Amino acid sequence: MVQYQGMHFNTAFAALADATRRGVLEQLARGDASITDLAGRFEMTLTGMKKHVSVLEGAGLVVTEKVGRVRRCRLGVCRLEEEAAWIERFHQLWSARFDALDRVIAELKSKERRHGRRKGK
């Protein structure tokens, strides 16, 4: 199998594959939060949230910092530009295919209308 992207690319997609982790990113986009706050918002244990945050941190999507006894989380420096570009290539490919399909359907409908009119005469 050919590997097209680096390890970061795979790690980022793996991190984004989970709905809770995507929710954590959305929450952190609104502002920094402690792991305790995040665990409460997502109704999960501290251990569970720590695991999710660890995955996000490994992908560079989240940065944590210990302030006293509290671990604060904020968005990381990873901006997902490579991942967004990769997705956009497939978006363009599928858009082109659906546009072609729309043209075929329109052509078939046009032929059907023409044939229907001839039979009725």
MARDOGU-909020 format. One record per residue: residue in one letter; x, y, z of N, C-alpha, C in turn. Coordinates in nm, 3 decimals. Last residue first. Example, Ala and Ser with C-alpha at 12.3 -4.5 7.8 and 13.67 -1.06 7.14 Angstrom:
MARDOGU-909020
residu->S; n_X->1.285; n_Y->-0.225; n_Z->0.708; ca_X->1.367; ca_Y->-0.106; ca_Z->0.714; c_X->1.290; c_Y->0.003; c_Z->0.787 .
residu->A; n_X->1.319; n_Y->-0.569; n_Z->0.780; ca_X->1.230; ca_Y->-0.450; ca_Z->0.780; c_X->1.320; c_Y->-0.330; c_Z->0.780 .
end
This chain:
MARDOGU-909020
residu->K; n_X->-4.882; n_Y->1.174; n_Z->-3.110; ca_X->-4.933; ca_Y->1.238; ca_Z->-3.234; c_X->-5.000; c_Y->1.143; c_Z->-3.325 .
residu->G; n_X->-4.765; n_Y->1.034; n_Z->-2.902; ca_X->-4.899; ca_Y->1.089; ca_Z->-2.881; c_X->-4.960; c_Y->1.147; c_Z->-3.007 .
residu->K; n_X->-4.513; n_Y->0.978; n_Z->-2.992; ca_X->-4.607; ca_Y->0.868; ca_Z->-2.978; c_X->-4.750; c_Y->0.921; c_Z->-2.967 .
residu->R; n_X->-4.391; n_Y->1.231; n_Z->-2.975; ca_X->-4.409; ca_Y->1.167; ca_Z->-3.105; c_X->-4.513; c_Y->1.056; c_Z->-3.098 .
residu->R; n_X->-4.385; n_Y->1.280; n_Z->-2.700; ca_X->-4.464; ca_Y->1.368; ca_Z->-2.786; c_X->-4.491; c_Y->1.302; c_Z->-2.921 .
residu->G; n_X->-4.205; n_Y->1.086; n_Z->-2.610; ca_X->-4.342; ca_Y->1.086; ca_Z->-2.563; c_X->-4.433; c_Y->1.169; c_Z->-2.650 .
residu->H; n_X->-3.968; n_Y->1.168; n_Z->-2.726; ca_X->-4.028; ca_Y->1.042; ca_Z->-2.770; c_X->-4.175; c_Y->1.033; c_Z->-2.727 .
residu->R; n_X->-3.926; n_Y->1.406; n_Z->-2.580; ca_X->-3.939; ca_Y->1.409; ca_Z->-2.726; c_X->-4.007; c_Y->1.283; c_Z->-2.778 .
residu->R; n_X->-3.906; n_Y->1.309; n_Z->-2.319; ca_X->-4.013; ca_Y->1.403; ca_Z->-2.354; c_X->-4.036; c_Y->1.406; c_Z->-2.505 .
residu->E; n_X->-3.678; n_Y->1.150; n_Z->-2.343; ca_X->-3.805; ca_Y->1.088; ca_Z->-2.304; c_X->-3.922; c_Y->1.179; c_Z->-2.341 .
residu->K; n_X->-3.485; n_Y->1.341; n_Z->-2.398; ca_X->-3.517; ca_Y->1.239; ca_Z->-2.500; c_X->-3.652; c_Y->1.175; c_Z->-2.471 .
residu->S; n_X->-3.490; n_Y->1.475; n_Z->-2.152; ca_X->-3.521; ca_Y->1.547; ca_Z->-2.274; c_X->-3.559; c_Y->1.450; c_Z->-2.385 .
residu->K; n_X->-3.408; n_Y->1.277; n_Z->-1.979; ca_X->-3.541; ca_Y->1.334; ca_Z->-1.963; c_X->-3.585; c_Y->1.406; c_Z->-2.089 .
residu->L; n_X->-3.147; n_Y->1.240; n_Z->-2.074; ca_X->-3.243; ca_Y->1.130; ca_Z->-2.081; c_X->-3.387; c_Y->1.181; c_Z->-2.068 .
residu->E; n_X->-3.037; n_Y->1.491; n_Z->-2.012; ca_X->-3.043; ca_Y->1.446; ca_Z->-2.152; c_X->-3.145; c_Y->1.334; c_Z->-2.169 .
residu->A; n_X->-3.054; n_Y->1.488; n_Z->-1.734; ca_X->-3.126; ca_Y->1.592; ca_Z->-1.809; c_X->-3.141; c_Y->1.551; c_Z->-1.955 .
residu->I; n_X->-2.882; n_Y->1.273; n_Z->-1.682; ca_X->-3.024; ca_Y->1.264; ca_Z->-1.644; c_X->-3.106; c_Y->1.367; c_Z->-1.722 .
residu->V; n_X->-2.640; n_Y->1.380; n_Z->-1.774; ca_X->-2.695; ca_Y->1.258; ca_Z->-1.834; c_X->-2.844; c_Y->1.246; c_Z->-1.805 .
residu->R; n_X->-2.610; n_Y->1.599; n_Z->-1.598; ca_X->-2.622; ca_Y->1.622; ca_Z->-1.743; c_X->-2.682; c_Y->1.500; c_Z->-1.813 .
residu->D; n_X->-2.588; n_Y->1.466; n_Z->-1.353; ca_X->-2.701; ca_Y->1.559; ca_Z->-1.375; c_X->-2.721; c_Y->1.584; c_Z->-1.524 .
residu->L; n_X->-2.343; n_Y->1.337; n_Z->-1.397; ca_X->-2.465; ca_Y->1.258; ca_Z->-1.381; c_X->-2.589; c_Y->1.345; c_Z->-1.404 .
residu->A; n_X->-2.175; n_Y->1.559; n_Z->-1.396; ca_X->-2.186; ca_Y->1.477; ca_Z->-1.516; c_X->-2.313; c_Y->1.391; c_Z->-1.512 .
residu->D; n_X->-2.211; n_Y->1.641; n_Z->-1.131; ca_X->-2.248; ca_Y->1.732; ca_Z->-1.240; c_X->-2.266; c_Y->1.654; c_Z->-1.370 .
residu->F; n_X->-2.103; n_Y->1.420; n_Z->-1.001; ca_X->-2.246; ca_Y->1.447; ca_Z->-0.987; c_X->-2.294; c_Y->1.545; c_Z->-1.094 .
residu->R; n_X->-1.834; n_Y->1.450; n_Z->-1.080; ca_X->-1.909; ca_Y->1.329; ca_Z->-1.116; c_X->-2.060; c_Y->1.352; c_Z->-1.105 .
residu->A; n_X->-1.771; n_Y->1.697; n_Z->-0.966; ca_X->-1.762; ca_Y->1.680; ca_Z->-1.111; c_X->-1.842; c_Y->1.558; c_Z->-1.156 .
residu->S; n_X->-1.805; n_Y->1.630; n_Z->-0.696; ca_X->-1.887; ca_Y->1.736; ca_Z->-0.756; c_X->-1.888; c_Y->1.722; c_Z->-0.908 .
residu->W; n_X->-1.602; n_Y->1.442; n_Z->-0.662; ca_X->-1.743; ca_Y->1.400; ca_Z->-0.653; c_X->-1.836; c_Y->1.505; c_Z->-0.712 .
residu->L; n_X->-1.376; n_Y->1.611; n_Z->-0.699; ca_X->-1.396; ca_Y->1.491; ca_Z->-0.781; c_X->-1.543; c_Y->1.450; c_Z->-0.780 .
residu->Q; n_X->-1.411; n_Y->1.801; n_Z->-0.496; ca_X->-1.411; ca_Y->1.844; ca_Z->-0.636; c_X->-1.438; c_Y->1.725; c_Z->-0.729 .
residu->H; n_X->-1.387; n_Y->1.632; n_Z->-0.273; ca_X->-1.509; ca_Y->1.711; ca_Z->-0.292; c_X->-1.520; c_Y->1.754; c_Z->-0.438 .
residu->F; n_X->-1.127; n_Y->1.545; n_Z->-0.301; ca_X->-1.236; ca_Y->1.449; ca_Z->-0.320; c_X->-1.370; c_Y->1.520; c_Z->-0.339 .
residu->R; n_X->-0.997; n_Y->1.788; n_Z->-0.251; ca_X->-0.973; ca_Y->1.717; ca_Z->-0.378; c_X->-1.085; c_Y->1.617; c_Z->-0.405 .
residu->E; n_X->-1.083; n_Y->1.840; n_Z->0.012; ca_X->-1.130; ca_Y->1.925; ca_Z->-0.098; c_X->-1.108; c_Y->1.860; c_Z->-0.234 .
residu->I; n_X->-0.937; n_Y->1.655; n_Z->0.160; ca_X->-1.082; ca_Y->1.641; ca_Z->0.152; c_X->-1.136; c_Y->1.721; c_Z->0.034 .
residu->W; n_X->-0.683; n_Y->1.771; n_Z->0.126; ca_X->-0.708; ca_Y->1.634; ca_Z->0.083; c_X->-0.857; c_Y->1.610; c_Z->0.064 .
residu->A; n_X->-0.722; n_Y->2.018; n_Z->0.250; ca_X->-0.688; ca_Y->2.014; ca_Z->0.107; c_X->-0.715; c_Y->1.875; c_Z->0.050 .
residu->A; n_X->-0.766; n_Y->1.934; n_Z->0.513; ca_X->-0.872; ca_Y->2.006; ca_Z->0.442; c_X->-0.847; c_Y->2.003; c_Z->0.291 .
residu->E; n_X->-0.514; n_Y->1.827; n_Z->0.569; ca_X->-0.632; ca_Y->1.741; ca_Z->0.573; c_X->-0.747; c_Y->1.805; c_Z->0.497 .
residu->E; n_X->-0.354; n_Y->2.054; n_Z->0.553; ca_X->-0.330; ca_Y->1.940; ca_Z->0.464; c_X->-0.453; c_Y->1.852; c_Z->0.455 .
residu->E; n_X->-0.472; n_Y->2.211; n_Z->0.761; ca_X->-0.470; ca_Y->2.258; ca_Z->0.623; c_X->-0.448; c_Y->2.144; c_Z->0.523 .
residu->L; n_X->-0.499; n_Y->2.184; n_Z->1.038; ca_X->-0.564; ca_Y->2.087; ca_Z->0.950; c_X->-0.568; c_Y->2.131; c_Z->0.804 .
residu->R; n_X->-0.357; n_Y->2.326; n_Z->1.220; ca_X->-0.470; ca_Y->2.394; ca_Z->1.157; c_X->-0.542; c_Y->2.307; c_Z->1.055 .
residu->C; n_X->-0.208; n_Y->2.293; n_Z->1.528; ca_X->-0.242; ca_Y->2.220; ca_Z->1.405; c_X->-0.368; c_Y->2.282; c_Z->1.345 .
residu->V; n_X->-0.182; n_Y->2.411; n_Z->1.771; ca_X->-0.137; ca_Y->2.487; ca_Z->1.655; c_X->-0.171; c_Y->2.418; c_Z->1.523 .
residu->G; n_X->-0.476; n_Y->2.355; n_Z->1.980; ca_X->-0.334; ca_Y->2.348; ca_Z->1.945; c_X->-0.304; c_Y->2.425; c_Z->1.818 .
residu->L; n_X->-0.701; n_Y->2.499; n_Z->2.215; ca_X->-0.673; ca_Y->2.450; ca_Z->2.080; c_X->-0.524; c_Y->2.455; c_Z->2.053 .
residu->R; n_X->-0.652; n_Y->2.393; n_Z->2.556; ca_X->-0.682; ca_Y->2.494; ca_Z->2.455; c_X->-0.651; c_Y->2.435; c_Z->2.318 .
residu->C; n_X->-0.701; n_Y->2.304; n_Z->2.896; ca_X->-0.690; ca_Y->2.265; ca_Z->2.755; c_X->-0.723; c_Y->2.384; c_Z->2.667 .
residu->R; n_X->-0.551; n_Y->2.258; n_Z->3.216; ca_X->-0.627; ca_Y->2.341; ca_Z->3.122; c_X->-0.601; c_Y->2.296; c_Z->2.979 .
residu->R; n_X->-0.568; n_Y->2.083; n_Z->3.503; ca_X->-0.509; ca_Y->2.074; ca_Z->3.369; c_X->-0.602; c_Y->2.147; c_Z->3.273 .
residu->V; n_X->-0.506; n_Y->2.188; n_Z->3.833; ca_X->-0.600; ca_Y->2.181; ca_Z->3.722; c_X->-0.524; c_Y->2.173; c_Z->3.590 .
residu->R; n_X->-0.348; n_Y->2.248; n_Z->4.041; ca_X->-0.398; ca_Y->2.111; ca_Z->4.036; c_X->-0.489; c_Y->2.086; c_Z->3.917 .
residu->G; n_X->-0.158; n_Y->2.474; n_Z->3.868; ca_X->-0.190; ca_Y->2.425; ca_Z->4.002; c_X->-0.229; c_Y->2.279; c_Z->3.994 .
residu->V; n_X->-0.206; n_Y->2.398; n_Z->3.559; ca_X->-0.208; ca_Y->2.523; ca_Z->3.637; c_X->-0.253; c_Y->2.485; c_Z->3.777 .
residu->K; n_X->-0.071; n_Y->2.237; n_Z->3.291; ca_X->-0.112; ca_Y->2.219; ca_Z->3.429; c_X->-0.096; c_Y->2.352; c_Z->3.502 .
residu->E; n_X->-0.202; n_Y->2.233; n_Z->2.971; ca_X->-0.106; ca_Y->2.297; ca_Z->3.061; c_X->-0.158; c_Y->2.279; c_Z->3.203 .
residu->T; n_X->-0.232; n_Y->2.104; n_Z->2.638; ca_X->-0.273; ca_Y->2.110; ca_Z->2.778; c_X->-0.161; c_Y->2.172; c_Z->2.861 .
residu->V; n_X->-0.363; n_Y->2.153; n_Z->2.318; ca_X->-0.247; ca_Y->2.171; ca_Z->2.406; c_X->-0.301; c_Y->2.176; c_Z->2.548 .
residu->V; n_X->-0.484; n_Y->1.984; n_Z->2.031; ca_X->-0.508; ca_Y->2.040; ca_Z->2.163; c_X->-0.376; c_Y->2.050; c_Z->2.237 .
residu->L; n_X->-0.385; n_Y->1.886; n_Z->1.797; ca_X->-0.509; ca_Y->1.962; ca_Z->1.790; c_X->-0.541; c_Y->2.033; c_Z->1.921 .
residu->G; n_X->-0.177; n_Y->1.712; n_Z->1.784; ca_X->-0.146; ca_Y->1.855; ca_Z->1.777; c_X->-0.268; c_Y->1.944; c_Z->1.773 .
residu->A; n_X->-0.225; n_Y->1.451; n_Z->1.830; ca_X->-0.244; ca_Y->1.497; ca_Z->1.692; c_X->-0.212; c_Y->1.645; c_Z->1.675 .
residu->G; n_X->-0.195; n_Y->1.439; n_Z->2.102; ca_X->-0.100; ca_Y->1.367; ca_Z->2.018; c_X->-0.107; c_Y->1.408; c_Z->1.872 .
residu->E; n_X->-0.425; n_Y->1.576; n_Z->2.178; ca_X->-0.294; ca_Y->1.637; ca_Z->2.203; c_X->-0.187; c_Y->1.571; c_Z->2.116 .
residu->L; n_X->-0.620; n_Y->1.389; n_Z->2.116; ca_X->-0.619; ca_Y->1.520; ca_Z->2.049; c_X->-0.485; c_Y->1.590; c_Z->2.062 .
residu->V; n_X->-0.544; n_Y->1.190; n_Z->2.298; ca_X->-0.545; ca_Y->1.162; ca_Z->2.154; c_X->-0.539; c_Y->1.292; c_Z->2.075 .
residu->S; n_X->-0.584; n_Y->1.330; n_Z->2.539; ca_X->-0.451; ca_Y->1.278; ca_Z->2.505; c_X->-0.440; c_Y->1.248; c_Z->2.355 .
residu->V; n_X->-0.856; n_Y->1.370; n_Z->2.538; ca_X->-0.768; ca_Y->1.487; ca_Z->2.528; c_X->-0.627; c_Y->1.443; c_Z->2.488 .
residu->H; n_X->-0.940; n_Y->1.103; n_Z->2.574; ca_X->-0.978; ca_Y->1.178; ca_Z->2.454; c_X->-0.883; c_Y->1.296; c_Z->2.433 .
residu->K; n_X->-0.827; n_Y->1.053; n_Z->2.829; ca_X->-0.788; ca_Y->0.972; ca_Z->2.713; c_X->-0.821; c_Y->1.044; c_Z->2.583 .
residu->K; n_X->-0.963; n_Y->1.238; n_Z->2.985; ca_X->-0.816; ca_Y->1.247; ca_Z->2.974; c_X->-0.768; c_Y->1.169; c_Z->2.853 .
residu->M; n_X->-1.221; n_Y->1.136; n_Z->2.970; ca_X->-1.191; ca_Y->1.263; ca_Z->2.903; c_X->-1.041; c_Y->1.280; c_Z->2.887 .
residu->G; n_X->-1.189; n_Y->0.901; n_Z->3.122; ca_X->-1.232; ca_Y->0.895; ca_Z->2.982; c_X->-1.197; c_Y->1.021; c_Z->2.907 .
residu->T; n_X->-1.117; n_Y->1.012; n_Z->3.370; ca_X->-1.026; ca_Y->0.921; ca_Z->3.300; c_X->-1.060; c_Y->0.912; c_Z->3.152 .
residu->L; n_X->-1.347; n_Y->1.153; n_Z->3.438; ca_X->-1.222; ca_Y->1.226; ca_Z->3.414; c_X->-1.125; c_Y->1.139; c_Z->3.335 .
residu->T; n_X->-1.637; n_Y->1.028; n_Z->3.260; ca_X->-1.542; ca_Y->1.028; ca_Z->3.371; c_X->-1.420; c_Y->1.111; c_Z->3.335 .
residu->M; n_X->-1.893; n_Y->1.238; n_Z->3.113; ca_X->-1.805; ca_Y->1.122; ca_Z->3.117; c_X->-1.708; c_Y->1.135; c_Z->3.233 .
residu->E; n_X->-2.054; n_Y->1.452; n_Z->3.002; ca_X->-2.106; ca_Y->1.350; ca_Z->3.092; c_X->-2.023; c_Y->1.222; c_Z->3.088 .
residu->F; n_X->-1.952; n_Y->1.665; n_Z->2.875; ca_X->-1.976; ca_Y->1.546; ca_Z->2.793; c_X->-2.024; c_Y->1.427; c_Z->2.875 .
residu->R; n_X->-1.925; n_Y->1.847; n_Z->3.080; ca_X->-2.006; ca_Y->1.884; ca_Z->2.963; c_X->-2.043; c_Y->1.763; c_Z->2.879 .
residu->G; n_X->-1.747; n_Y->1.708; n_Z->3.251; ca_X->-1.883; ca_Y->1.741; ca_Z->3.293; c_X->-1.974; c_Y->1.771; c_Z->3.176 .
residu->A; n_X->-1.517; n_Y->1.701; n_Z->3.095; ca_X->-1.578; ca_Y->1.576; ca_Z->3.138; c_X->-1.723; c_Y->1.599; c_Z->3.180 .
residu->L; n_X->-1.465; n_Y->1.977; n_Z->3.077; ca_X->-1.499; ca_Y->1.901; ca_Z->2.957; c_X->-1.568; c_Y->1.770; c_Z->2.993 .
residu->D; n_X->-1.402; n_Y->2.035; n_Z->3.345; ca_X->-1.515; ca_Y->2.103; ca_Z->3.279; c_X->-1.561; c_Y->2.023; c_Z->3.157 .
residu->T; n_X->-1.175; n_Y->1.869; n_Z->3.374; ca_X->-1.292; ca_Y->1.849; ca_Z->3.459; c_X->-1.416; c_Y->1.912; c_Z->3.397 .
residu->I; n_X->-1.000; n_Y->1.986; n_Z->3.199; ca_X->-1.045; ca_Y->1.850; ca_Z->3.169; c_X->-1.170; c_Y->1.819; c_Z->3.251 .
residu->S; n_X->-1.098; n_Y->2.329; n_Z->3.142; ca_X->-1.024; ca_Y->2.226; ca_Z->3.215; c_X->-1.078; c_Y->2.089; c_Z->3.172 .
residu->A; n_X->-1.074; n_Y->2.531; n_Z->2.847; ca_X->-1.151; ca_Y->2.461; ca_Z->2.950; c_X->-1.062; c_Y->2.361; c_Z->3.020 .
residu->D; n_X->-1.092; n_Y->2.818; n_Z->2.628; ca_X->-1.018; ca_Y->2.717; ca_Z->2.702; c_X->-1.107; c_Y->2.655; c_Z->2.809 .
residu->G; n_X->-1.351; n_Y->2.856; n_Z->2.377; ca_X->-1.267; ca_Y->2.903; ca_Z->2.487; c_X->-1.200; c_Y->2.788; c_Z->2.559 .
residu->R; n_X->-1.459; n_Y->2.770; n_Z->2.144; ca_X->-1.532; ca_Y->2.876; ca_Z->2.215; c_X->-1.449; c_Y->2.934; c_Z->2.330 .
residu->A; n_X->-1.296; n_Y->2.565; n_Z->2.080; ca_X->-1.299; ca_Y->2.678; ca_Z->1.987; c_X->-1.371; c_Y->2.798; c_Z->2.049 .
residu->L; n_X->-1.361; n_Y->2.380; n_Z->2.271; ca_X->-1.239; ca_Y->2.458; ca_Z->2.291; c_X->-1.228; c_Y->2.574; c_Z->2.193 .
residu->Q; n_X->-1.593; n_Y->2.275; n_Z->2.150; ca_X->-1.602; ca_Y->2.342; ca_Z->2.279; c_X->-1.480; c_Y->2.431; c_Z->2.302 .
residu->E; n_X->-1.485; n_Y->2.159; n_Z->1.922; ca_X->-1.584; ca_Y->2.265; ca_Z->1.908; c_X->-1.596; c_Y->2.345; c_Z->2.037 .
residu->L; n_X->-1.322; n_Y->1.967; n_Z->2.045; ca_X->-1.261; ca_Y->2.073; ca_Z->1.963; c_X->-1.358; c_Y->2.189; c_Z->1.945 .
residu->V; n_X->-1.520; n_Y->1.809; n_Z->2.163; ca_X->-1.422; ca_Y->1.877; ca_Z->2.248; c_X->-1.357; c_Y->1.991; c_Z->2.170 .
residu->G; n_X->-1.645; n_Y->1.710; n_Z->1.933; ca_X->-1.718; ca_Y->1.798; ca_Z->2.023; c_X->-1.626; c_Y->1.875; c_Z->2.115 .
residu->R; n_X->-1.444; n_Y->1.546; n_Z->1.839; ca_X->-1.487; ca_Y->1.660; ca_Z->1.757; c_X->-1.563; c_Y->1.761; c_Z->1.842 .
residu->R; n_X->-1.445; n_Y->1.364; n_Z->2.050; ca_X->-1.326; ca_Y->1.447; ca_Z->2.028; c_X->-1.359; c_Y->1.566; c_Z->1.939 .
residu->T; n_X->-1.697; n_Y->1.250; n_Z->2.014; ca_X->-1.667; ca_Y->1.321; ca_Z->2.138; c_X->-1.548; c_Y->1.413; c_Z->2.118 .
residu->A; n_X->-1.672; n_Y->1.125; n_Z->1.762; ca_X->-1.765; ca_Y->1.237; ca_Z->1.780; c_X->-1.736; c_Y->1.317; c_Z->1.907 .
residu->D; n_X->-1.367; n_Y->1.039; n_Z->1.608; ca_X->-1.456; ca_Y->1.021; ca_Z->1.722; c_X->-1.542; c_Y->1.146; c_Z->1.745 .
residu->A; n_X->-1.198; n_Y->1.115; n_Z->1.406; ca_X->-1.295; ca_Y->1.010; ca_Z->1.378; c_X->-1.398; c_Y->0.993; c_Z->1.489 .
residu->L; n_X->-0.999; n_Y->1.286; n_Z->1.476; ca_X->-1.125; ca_Y->1.346; ca_Z->1.433; c_X->-1.235; c_Y->1.243; c_Z->1.409 .
residu->A; n_X->-0.789; n_Y->1.108; n_Z->1.522; ca_X->-0.841; ca_Y->1.190; ca_Z->1.633; c_X->-0.979; c_Y->1.245; c_Z->1.598 .
residu->A; n_X->-0.749; n_Y->1.011; n_Z->1.265; ca_X->-0.789; ca_Y->0.918; ca_Z->1.372; c_X->-0.849; c_Y->0.995; c_Z->1.489 .
residu->F; n_X->-0.664; n_Y->1.246; n_Z->1.139; ca_X->-0.790; ca_Y->1.184; ca_Z->1.100; c_X->-0.839; c_Y->1.085; c_Z->1.204 .
residu->A; n_X->-0.420; n_Y->1.284; n_Z->1.281; ca_X->-0.525; ca_Y->1.386; ca_Z->1.285; c_X->-0.661; c_Y->1.325; c_Z->1.247 .
residu->T; n_X->-0.276; n_Y->1.056; n_Z->1.213; ca_X->-0.309; ca_Y->1.081; ca_Z->1.353; c_X->-0.423; c_Y->1.182; c_Z->1.364 .
residu->N; n_X->-0.242; n_Y->1.090; n_Z->0.937; ca_X->-0.318; ca_Y->0.976; ca_Z->0.988; c_X->-0.363; c_Y->0.999; c_Z->1.131 .
residu->F; n_X->-0.085; n_Y->1.325; n_Z->0.944; ca_X->-0.209; ca_Y->1.320; ca_Z->0.867; c_X->-0.299; c_Y->1.208; c_Z->0.920 .
residu->H; n_X->0.142; n_Y->1.245; n_Z->1.082; ca_X->0.053; ca_Y->1.347; ca_Z->1.140; c_X->-0.085; c_Y->1.342; c_Z->1.074 .
residu->M; n_X->0.269; n_Y->1.072; n_Z->0.904; ca_X->0.208; ca_Y->1.017; ca_Z->1.025; c_X->0.110; c_Y->1.117; c_Z->1.087 .
residu->G; n_X->0.195; n_Y->1.190; n_Z->0.568; ca_X->0.277; ca_Y->1.159; ca_Z->0.683; c_X->0.197; c_Y->1.107; c_Z->0.800 .
residu->Q; n_X->0.047; n_Y->1.033; n_Z->0.278; ca_X->0.065; ca_Y->1.142; ca_Z->0.373; c_X->0.149; c_Y->1.095; c_Z->0.490 .
residu->Y; n_X->0.050; n_Y->0.804; n_Z->0.121; ca_X->0.049; ca_Y->0.934; ca_Z->0.057; c_X->0.080; c_Y->1.048; c_Z->0.152 .
residu->Q; n_X->0.181; n_Y->0.498; n_Z->0.088; ca_X->0.148; ca_Y->0.594; ca_Z->0.193; c_X->0.162; c_Y->0.733; c_Z->0.134 .
residu->V; n_X->0.054; n_Y->0.220; n_Z->-0.082; ca_X->0.130; ca_Y->0.343; ca_Z->-0.091; c_X->0.085; c_Y->0.437; c_Z->0.021 .
residu->M; n_X->0.085; n_Y->-0.118; n_Z->0.000; ca_X->0.000; ca_Y->0.000; ca_Z->0.000; c_X->0.089; c_Y->0.124; c_Z->0.000 .
end
